[in-house]
Amino acid sequence: MENGGDSRPYADRSAAGAVLAGVVAEALAAQGAEGDDPPIVLALPRGGVPVAEPVAAALGVPLNVLIVRKLGMPGQPEVAMGAVAAVGETIVRVENPELAEAVRQWGADAKEAEQIEAAEVAELRRRRADYRRGRSDLDLADRTVLLVDDGVATGATALAAIRAARAAGAARVILALPVIVGSVPAAFLEEVDEVLCPWIAPRLHAVGMAYLDFRQVSDAEVLEILEQAKA
C-alpha cells in the first residue's frame, strides 16, 4: 500500500481499474501467484465492477461478483451501521459495533433498522439472481480470492465480503482497491491476507472525492461488463 495523500483524482472507475490492474499484476507476479492457480476475481457491485474489469483482463481470468449491501443508519442511509454479503445461499452480516449499539439504545429506531436489513437482504438476493444468470455458483474452497471495489471509507461492505469469502472456504483473501479514504480500517489487517491499494488518501472524506466521474453504475452496465467478461 502507498500513502498518496496528494495524488490526483482518477478520471473514472475504469481508469482507476487500469491503475489497480498494474499494482495487482506486479504483486501477484512477485509472489509467483499467476501460474496454474490464478486468483478468482470478484467485484463488489455495482461500483466495483468497472474497476475489476481491467484487473481480471490483465490477469487473464474470468470476472465474477460477490454481492454486498450496506445497512444504512435509520434516518442517515449514507452512514453504514453494517453490511450483508452473500456467497451461494450463505448470508454474512457485519455490524459497525458502535453504530449498531446506538440504534439498539434508541429503541424507537430498532424496528426501522430491522426493516432496513430485510430490504437490503431482499435486494441482495435480487441482484444475486440477476447478475449470476447463466453462471454456476461460486466455488471458493481452497482458492485465492481477489475482492475488488471502487474504494473504502468505513469498510463495512468490504469486511462483509471478506467474511463471506472466508465462510465459502477461501484459502486466501486479497482486497484490491484504487483508494482507501482516511486510515486503513484495522479490521482489514486482522481478517484479510493482503491489501493492495495504490492510494491511501487521509485528506479525503468520501470515496467519490477520489474520482472526477463517480456517477452511479447501473444494473445494465454491470450486466454488460459481466457478459463481455464471459465472452
Sequence and secondary structure as in RCSB ss.txt:
>XXXX:A:sequence
MENGGDSRPYADRSAAGAVLAGVVAEALAAQGAEGDDPPIVLALPRGGVPVAEPVAAALGVPLNVLIVRKLGMPG
QPEVAMGAVAAVGETIVRVENPELAEAVRQWGADAKEAEQIEAAEVAELRRRRADYRRGRSDLDLADRTVLLVDD
GVATGATALAAIRAARAAGAARVILALPVIVGSVPAAFLEEVDEVLCPWIAPRLHAVGMAYLDFRQVSDAEVLEI
LEQAKA
>XXXX:A:secstr
  B TT   BSSHHHHHHHHHHHHHHHHHHHT SSSS  EEEE TTTHHHHHHHHHHHHT  EEE EEEEEEETT
EEEEEEEEEEEETTEEEEEE HHHHHHHHHH TTHHHHHHHHHHHHHHHHHHHHHHTTT      TT EEEEE S
 BSS HHHHHHHHHHHHTT SEEEEE S EESS  HHHHHH SEEE S EETT SSGGGGBS      HHHHHHH
HHHHH 
